[in-house]
């Protein structure tokens, strides 16, 4: 029977999940090839938070030091009102760091052989068989691979071919992201801040000592498009009653990115089929309310690499072990992130108030227990 080292995995997708997967396989001594649809490995967007647990995983991959050197440590978590008055300081034991997505991509790709990365390779279709899969690219080329790891995001072409019934679920909320340079950050300088007021949300996270990553959220149906020349004025009007600090972040930000919040619904479904396995947003995309999408893709990648190494002659068994280890935590995050978003913008005032009151007045141990669960990677000790 072939060894997994002979069944060289093919990774589809060169984002955070796919590149972490490549680093994890390399660390495990497993050869790979990676295919990315874009002409270069980069990331549009703003910042991403990495939890204490994820930093431990990056340490396993010999990446933690470089990530810490290029990120900003978050010391405090605050819930405030729209005038920046603190409603609650949330308990947190070393909340983690914030790093620009493009910087994280650069760090992840810097450790990989360029010969293993194939760019401008957009997947159009996949045929799945018991012992292999054929990948078709839109250029007309195709390859046969004995093992495929799909890390191609919520709009995964691989998932559409294998699980066409899985559809994207929209929560009817729109999120704007930006980065702004602030000379005197004040309370913003080392804290994650979240505001719920007037049926809106505003969040700030320091990207470094002077640059702030911010997010603005309002209820809206999917499909809206901004006029680049008017979007700042529209957001300033939307948040006109908020503290000048928040409006300053909008006014002086660089590029503003708009997305509709969505996920793939409950992840209680198969995450693999024959010799194809999925990680991250390609199979269990989550809304960003718990700031866990990227973190869970990273956890998937490390866990899957451990499973592949543990079951070198049986990739299907490795796939099932990987899902068994990850399923409960991912389900908790996807389901609670969705509930959090619904409650934050609920038209039912009582439901909105009760959920906000839970955040503001719940005993510290309740929130500490959730934070501990999100950071827990003890399940990997089985290896």
N, C-alpha and C positions, 0 to 999 in steps of 0.2 A: 504494500500500500504506500502511496506517495506521502512524503512528508510535507508539512505546510511550507517548509523552506524551498521545496520544489514548486509548490503551488503559489507562485509569486502573486500577491494581491495587486489589483488595479484599483487605484483610488480615483473616483470621479468627483472633482470639485477641489479648488485650491483656495478656499476660504479658511477661516480659523479652524473649523473642524477638520477639514481635509489635510491641512498642513500639520496640525497637531497629530493626526493619525499617522502621517508620514514620519514625523519625529519619533512617535511611539514605536512604530514598526522598526525603524532604524535602531533605536535603543535596544529592542528585543532581538536584534540580529536577523530580522526578516526583510528580505529584499522586496521592492515595490516599484511601481510606476504610477505617476500621477498625471491626470489629464484635466486641464482647466479650459473653459470656453473663452475666457477673456484673453486678450493679447499680452497681458502682463499680470503678475501677482500683486494685487493691491486691494484696497478696501475703501469704498466710499462710505461716508458716514462720519460719526464724531467719536465719542469715547465709549469705552466698555469697562464695566467693573469686573474685577477678578477677586473672588472670595479667598479667604484664608485657606480653605480646603483645596481650591484650584491652584493656589501658589505652591502647596505641597506637591501637587502632581507635576507642576512645572519644575520643581526641584528634582523630581525623579528623572526628568528628561534633560537635566543640566541646563535649564533655561531660566530658573528663578532669578539668579543674580542679575542677568541682563534685563529682565522684565522690571525688577525693582529699581534698577538704575535709570530706567526710562519711563517710570510711572510715578504717580503721586499717592502717598499714603492718606487714606481717609481716617480721621480720628474721631469724628462725631457724627451722629445721626439725629437730625432735628425735624419735628413736625412744627410748622409755624402757620400763623394765619396770613392773610394776604398783605398785611402791613409788616410782616417779618417779626411779629411777636411770637416767641417760642411757646407753643402749646405743650410740647413734651420733648424731652431728650430721651431718645430710645436707647435702651441698654444694648451694648454691642461689645464683644471682645475682639478687638482688632478687626474692624469691618472689612479691610482689604485695600485694594488699590484701584485707581482709575488710570487707564492708558488709552492713547489714541489707537483706533483700530488699525490704521495704516502702519503705525509703529510696531504693533504686535505682529502684523503680517510680516514685516521686514525681519523681525527677530526670528520668527518661526521658519522662514524660508532660508535664512542665512546659514542654517546648520545642514541643509540638504544639498546633495549633489545636483548641479544644474542639469546633468544628463538624464536625471529621473523625472524632470518636469517637462511636460508637453503642453504648450500653450496654443490658443486659438483652435481648440478641439471641442466643438459643441456637439453633445450627444443628441441624436434625433430619435433613436429607438434602441431597444435591447431585446434580444431573444434569450430566454432563460431555459437551461437544460439541467439535468440532474448532476452533471459533472463539469459544466462550463457555462459560459454565456458569450454571446456575440454582441459586441458594441458597435453600433452604426453611428457615424458622424455625419453632420450635414454637408460636409465636403464630398461625401460619397465614399470615403474610406471606411474600413471596418477592421476590428481586431477581435480575436478570440481570447478570452481570459478564463483561467480556472477558478478565479475568485475575485469578486467585485465588492468594493466598499463604496457605497453611495454617500457622498457628503456634499451634495449639490443643492442644498437649501430647500426652502419651503416650496419653491416652484420646480422641484426635482423632476427632470426628464426621465430619470431612472424609475422613480416612483410611479409616474404616469404610465409607464410601460408595464410595470409589474402589478401595481395596485391602482388601477384607474378609477376605482370607486371612492378612493379617499379624496375628499374635497376640502378646499380652504374654507374656514369658518371666520366670518367677520363679526366683530363686536360692536360695530357702528361707532367707532371712536377714531379720531385722527390725531397723529402725533407729529409735532415739528421738533427738529433738533438743530442745534447750532453750537458754535464755540466763539466766545467773546473774550478779548483781553480787557482786564479790569485793573486799574492802577492801585486801588485801595480796596481789596476784596472784603475787609471787615469780617463779619460772621461767616461769610461764604468761604473763607480762605482754606479751611481744612475740614469742611463738613459737607455731608450729604443733607440737602434740605428739600422737603416736600411740602407743598401747600395744596389743600383742598378748599376752595371757596368759589362761590357764585356758580357752582356746577362745573368748574374748570379745575385743572391741575397744573402746577408749575413745579419743576424739579431742577435743582442745580447740583453739580458735582465738580470739584476742582480737578482740572486736567494737569495743572502744575501750579506754581505759587501765584500766577497772575491770570492764567487762562481758565475760564469757566465753561464747562460743558453743561448746556441747559436743554430742557425738554418742556414743551407746552402741549397740553392735551385738552381737546374739547369733543363733545358728542357730535358725530357727523356720519352720514352714510358713506360707504366706500366709493371711490372713483373720482373724488374731487381733485381739481388741478389748480395750482396757484399761478397767478401772474407774477413772475419774478420781480417786476417793478413795483408791485403793490403789496406783496406778502407781508413785509415788515409793518406797513401802515395798518393792514388788516389785523395783525396780531397785537399791535399797540392799542388798537381800538377794542379788541376783545379783552385785553388785560388792563384797560384804562384805570380801573379802580385799585390796582395792585401797587405795592410799594415801588418807588422810583428805581430801586435796585434791579427789580425784575424787568422793568421796562427798558432800563439801560442795557441789559443783556440782549434784549431783542434788537434795540436800535442800532447797536454797534457790533452785532455779530457779523461773521463772514457769510459764507454760503448757508442758506437755510434749507434743510431737507425735510420733505413731507412724506409720511407713510400712513397707510391705513392699518390699524391694529388688527391682527388676525392670528389664528393658529390652525391646527389640523384636528381639533377636537380631542376626544379621549384617546390616549395612546395605548389603550388596551386592545391591541391588534398585533398580528405578526410583524416583527421587525426584519424578517429575512425570508428568502424564498430560494430554494435550491442553493446555488453558490453565490447568491447576492445578499448582502447585509447592509442595513441603513444606519446612519448615525446622525445625531443633531436634528436640525430643522427639517431634514429630508423625510423624517418619520414621526417626530414628536415636537414640531414647532410650538412655541408658547408665546403668549402675549408678553410684553416686556415689563409687566407690573411688578414682578419680583426680581427683575434684572438678572435672570438666570439662563437666558437662551444660549449665549456663548459659553457660559460656565458648564452647562450640561453637555454641550457638544464636545468640550475638552474632556470631561469625565467619561463620556462614551468612548472616545478615542483611546484613552489610556486603558480603560477596562477591557475593550475589545482586543487590544494588543496583548494583554495578559492572558486572555482566554485563548487566543490563537496560539500563543506559545505553550499553554498548558495542554492543548489538545492538537498536537502537530499532525496527526494522521486523520483527524475528523473535523473538518471546518464546520459542518452542520451542527455538531455537538458544541463547538466553540461559540457559534452564533446563538444557540439556545441558552447556553450558560451566561453569555453576555446580557441577553434580554432578561433572564431571570434575576440577575444581580442589579440591573438598572431600573426595572419596570416600576417598582413601588415609589421610588424617589421621584422619578420623572412624572408619574401620574399625580403625585402630591403637588408638584410644582405647576404643571399644566392646569389642573383643576382649580387650585387656589389662586393662581394668577388671573384666571378668567373671572372667578367670583369677586376678586378684589377690584378688577376693572369695572364690572357691572355695578357693584355697590358704590364705587367712587362717583359714578355719574348716574345713579339711579334717579328716576323721576319720582320715585316714592320717597318723600322726605324722611319718613320714619326709618326706612331701610338705610338710607344714606347716613342719617344721624347715628344709628346704632353701630354701623360699621366703623365710622370715624371715632365714636366713643370707645369702641374696642381698642383701637390703636392708641388713643390718648390715655385711657384709664386702666387697661388690662394690667394685671400684676406683672412685674418685671420677669418673673420666672417663666411666664407663658411665652413672652417674646424671645427670651433667652433660649428656651427649649427649641423654638422654631429655627433660630439662628444656628444652634448647635446641629440640628438635623441637616440644614442646608450645607454646612461645612463638613459633615461627617463622610469620610472616605474609608472607614474601617472595614467595609465590605471587601476592599481590595487586599486585606491582610490574608485572605484565604489563599493567596498565591505566594 
